[in-house]
Amino acid sequence: MKRFSVFLVVFALMAFCGRVQAYSIFATEVVAHSPSLDGSGPYNDPNNLVGQPALYCAGWVPGGGQTTDHISIVEPAWGSGYITTFNEGDWAIVKFDHKVMDDPRNPYGIDFIVYGNAFFGGDGYVTDTTNHGAYTLTGGINQEPLKISVSPDGENWYRYDNGPYADSLYPTNPWVWSQEKYNETGNGWTDQLNDFAKPVNPALTLAELTAGTSADAMALYDGSAGGTGFDLAESGFEWIQYIKVEGLPGFSGGEIDAFSDVAPVPIPGTVWLLGSSIVGLITLTRKNNFKRRD
């Protein structure tokens, strides 16, 4: 009887897997944009909005010169090919290649994330050899909030007029930083990426995040790669595929890098063996579908 039950589970899982379609957790298409975003400058190309967030930036070296640094909560994305600026009157609409669901299993109820180039203020210059375990945050954030709208069909829209706003909390932090590695080598950046499908706890305040060092703030992210999280519940949509960014009066001048779909928390318990295997398979497919843009 046990063998038969296991066979049914395996058979059902194989049948389901045969229908699984690989898709990107990131927005994959720019479907429309204002004529002002014509790609003639380093920050007005809407094509920079698709794919995964940038991983590196051109960083300034104290005393002069430049280097390629890991993007972090204190050193944001900037430079040609990474971000798009939305001045007043600018707008763009991106599309996912699948439905982004209003999923109650998602961490904190967050359904999608928007990445900008906000960053926390700190005490001094930042390079790849900065000791984040000793780099003191000064309590502020450099941000230029932008408004976000969502739609299931590209025709009916809901705008988050009362927030959250993109290019604000929480600054992007793609990489895992290690104090142990820094103590050994003088550079604490590892080759491990944080999770682009996991939002930061939205209950965390700016004061809490900037009360200590940049390493302390990274730890509070709890493995998330950052970005501003949005809950679809207030939109009234069960799912969406389109996201619009606009430069509006009082909400312009900010930068957008990328968008991601949040992954649900896996179903616990052995009684959900089949369900958790499917969720795990989908999550693995999503995480393996990153498109490097550095």
Sequence and secondary structure as in RCSB ss.txt:
>XXXX:A:sequence
MKRFSVFLVVFALMAFCGRVQAYSIFATEVVAHSPSLDGSGPYNDPNNLVGQPALYCAGWVPGGGQTTDHISIVE
PAWGSGYITTFNEGDWAIVKFDHKVMDDPRNPYGIDFIVYGNAFFGGDGYVTDTTNHGAYTLTGGINQEPLKISV
SPDGENWYRYDNGPYADSLYPTNPWVWSQEKYNETGNGWTDQLNDFAKPVNPALTLAELTAGTSADAMALYDGSA
GGTGFDLAESGFEWIQYIKVEGLPGFSGGEIDAFSDVAPVPIPGTVWLLGSSIVGLITLTRKNNFKRRD
>XXXX:A:secstr
 HHHHHHHHHHHHHHHHTT     SB  EEEEE TT  SSSTT  GGGGSSS   EEEEE TTS EEEEE BTTB
   STTT EEE TT EEEEEEEEEEE  TTSGGG  EEEEE  EEEESS   TT  TTT BEEEEEE   BEEEE
ESSSSS EE TTS  BSSSS    EEE HHHHHHHS  EEEEE BTTS   TT  HHHHTSSBHHHHHHHTTTB 
  EEE GGGGT SEEEEEEEE BTTB SEEEEEEEE       SGGGHHHHHHHHHHHHHHHTT     
